[in-house]
């Protein structure tokens, strides 16, 4: 069994800005009045073991209270949202290289997952999920003596 990455459709409203950034470079956003960098998805490592999957999601700058893990059918969604710094009236960033707006990653879990026993642990900017595989019913093998 393997975990399949689920990708939702990209929002259409950012397509033109992304096209400009690709053509002119990422600094064109500053010329257009935006100080934010492009949002990148949270990076993830997935390891399959005999009895479980181990999912590690890189989430630096987020506390465990800002992270959310939801399970809907066989879709596992990990999201985070953080409020950005509010500037005073006469302030503006002249350079902004970090912003923790948020992210959302969705994974389609394979059949045979024990969804009741999924656990999560957050430490040092890494969210670790243990996704156990369901114990399959083993066939009953028994030797019956003949009398």
C-alpha positions, 0 to 999 in steps of 0.5 A, a space after each residue: 500500500 502507498 499513500 497517494 498525494 491529493 491535489 486540489 485545483 489551484 485557484 484561478 485568481 492568482 494565475 495572472 500574478 503567477 504568470 507575471 512572476 514567472 516571466 519577470 522574476 519574483 521581484 515583480 511583486 514588489 513593484 506591484 505593491 505586494 511584499 509577500 513571497 510566493 506561498 510554498 506547500 509544506 514539505 513532507 516525507 512519507 516512510 512506509 513500514 511493515 505495520 504503519 506509515 510515518 508522515 513527517 511534515 515540515 512546519 517551522 514557525 507554527 505551534 501545535 495549536 495553529 496546526 489542524 489535522 482532519 480526516 474525512 473519508 480517506 482524505 487526510 488534511 493537514 492545515 495551518 494558519 497564522 496571523 501576519 504582523 500588523 503594521 502601523 499606519 506609516 509603516 511598510 515592509 521594505 523587504 519581507 522574506 518570511 511570512 507564515 500565512 498558512 498552508 494546506 496539504 491533503 493526502 488520500 489514504 489507501 484502504 486498510 488504514 486503522 483510522 482510529 489509531 492515527 496519532 500526531 506529535 509536534 516538536 521542533 517545527 516538524 509534525 509527525 503522524 503515525 498512520 497504522 495499517 489495519 490488522 488483517 484477519 489472519 486465517 485460522 490454521 489449526 491441525 485437527 487430530 483424527 480419532 
